[in-house]
Amino acid sequence: MHLHKIIGELVILAETDIHNYFEIAHAIALIFPKELTAQLRQLMDGPIWDGDVISKTHRAALLSMGVATRICCKGSQGYTGAKYIAYTVVKKMEKINDTRN
C-alpha cells in the first residue's frame, strides 16, 4: 500500500476515533513525508488561493491524504486549507523533532 493511502486511512480513523485521536496523529507524524511539510505549514496559515500554493503536486498529495481540503473563501472558490488533523500532526512532528535534537 502506498504511504499516502496509509496516511489517508489513518486520517479517517483519527476523525472517527476521538478517544485515540492524538495517538493516531502521532503515528501520522512519524511517517509523514518530509517533502510535504512546507506545503502543509503554508496551508495551516491559509486558506491559500490556488495560484499561491508552494506546489500543486504537494497540495494534491495533501488533499489525497485527507489533511487538506478545498474550500470557498471571501465569496470565491479556488482555495485550499488545512484540516484540523493537520495542525495536530504538525505539532506532533515538532515534538518528535525536538526530542531527536
C-alpha positions as a printed NumPy array, in Angstrom:
array([[  0.   ,   0.   ,   0.   ],
       [  1.288,   3.461,  -0.887],
       [  2.298,   5.709,   2.046],
       [ -0.219,   8.414,   1.07 ],
       [ -3.006,   5.834,   1.176],
       [ -1.883,   4.629,   4.617],
       [ -1.853,   8.192,   5.928],
       [ -5.287,   8.762,   4.392],
       [ -6.65 ,   5.72 ,   6.208],
       [ -5.115,   6.939,   9.481],
       [ -6.685,  10.389,   8.971],
       [-10.104,   8.791,   8.541],
       [ -9.502,   6.731,  11.672],
       [ -8.425,   9.818,  13.649],
       [-11.559,  11.666,  12.583],
       [-13.805,   8.839,  13.745],
       [-11.95 ,   7.56 ,  16.824],
       [-11.898,  10.558,  19.151],
       [-10.516,   8.513,  22.042],
       [ -7.3  ,   7.748,  20.14 ],
       [ -7.09 ,  10.954,  18.077],
       [ -3.733,  12.146,  19.46 ],
       [ -2.111,   8.726,  19.29 ],
       [ -3.179,   8.374,  15.653],
       [ -1.922,  11.891,  14.882],
       [  1.409,  10.901,  16.427],
       [  1.569,   7.82 ,  14.193],
       [  0.873,  10.014,  11.146],
       [  3.613,  12.43 ,  12.216],
       [  6.139,   9.597,  12.426],
       [  5.577,   8.552,   8.806],
       [  4.615,  11.887,   7.228],
       [  6.691,  12.652,   4.101],
       [  9.161,  15.442,   4.935],
       [  8.903,  16.927,   1.437],
       [  5.237,  17.793,   2.1  ],
       [  5.795,  19.601,   5.388],
       [  6.355,  23.102,   3.936],
       [  3.155,  22.878,   1.88 ],
       [  1.193,  21.663,   4.891],
       [  2.527,  24.519,   7.032],
       [  1.545,  27.035,   4.347],
       [ -1.999,  25.673,   4.288],
       [ -2.188,  25.938,   8.077],
       [ -1.74 ,  29.7  ,   7.632],
       [ -4.444,  29.73 ,   4.957],
       [ -6.694,  29.321,   3.319],
       [ -4.361,  29.668,   0.339],
       [ -5.542,  30.612,  -3.136],
       [ -4.576,  28.011,  -5.755],
       [ -2.181,  30.356,  -7.543],
       [ -0.227,  30.901,  -4.332],
       [  0.403,  27.326,  -3.188],
       [  4.053,  26.299,  -2.932],
       [  3.487,  23.194,  -5.044],
       [  0.356,  21.991,  -6.797],
       [  1.762,  18.463,  -6.742],
       [  2.294,  18.62 ,  -2.98 ],
       [ -1.142,  20.187,  -2.483],
       [ -2.68 ,  17.307,  -4.455],
       [ -0.855,  14.804,  -2.233],
       [ -2.153,  16.517,   0.92 ],
       [ -5.688,  16.503,  -0.484],
       [ -5.43 ,  12.788,  -1.299],
       [ -4.244,  12.038,   2.241],
       [ -7.137,  13.989,   3.758],
       [ -5.074,  16.542,   5.699],
       [ -6.164,  19.363,   3.376],
       [ -9.47 ,  20.315,   1.798],
       [-10.764,  22.557,  -0.98 ],
       [-12.832,  25.451,   0.365],
       [-14.628,  28.631,  -0.56 ],
       [-13.247,  31.826,   0.937],
       [-14.117,  35.503,   0.592],
       [-17.044,  34.57 ,  -1.647],
       [-14.897,  32.636,  -4.135],
       [-13.849,  29.108,  -4.942],
       [-10.25 ,  28.15 ,  -5.54 ],
       [ -8.784,  27.935,  -2.057],
       [ -7.215,  25.119,  -0.099],
       [ -6.973,  24.899,   3.672],
       [ -5.526,  22.547,   6.238],
       [ -7.913,  20.305,   8.122],
       [ -7.952,  20.164,  11.902],
       [ -5.875,  16.977,  11.932],
       [ -3.094,  18.793,  10.027],
       [ -2.453,  21.125,  12.961],
       [ -2.184,  18.231,  15.38 ],
       [  0.136,  16.298,  13.057],
       [  2.452,  19.308,  12.624],
       [  2.591,  19.87 ,  16.385],
       [  3.394,  16.183,  16.886],
       [  6.16 ,  16.425,  14.237],
       [  7.63 ,  19.407,  16.091],
       [  7.697,  17.447,  19.357],
       [  9.307,  14.464,  17.631],
       [ 11.977,  16.714,  16.077],
       [ 12.631,  18.421,  19.435],
       [ 13.275,  15.087,  21.133],
       [ 15.615,  13.983,  18.336],
       [ 17.75 ,  17.133,  18.56 ]])
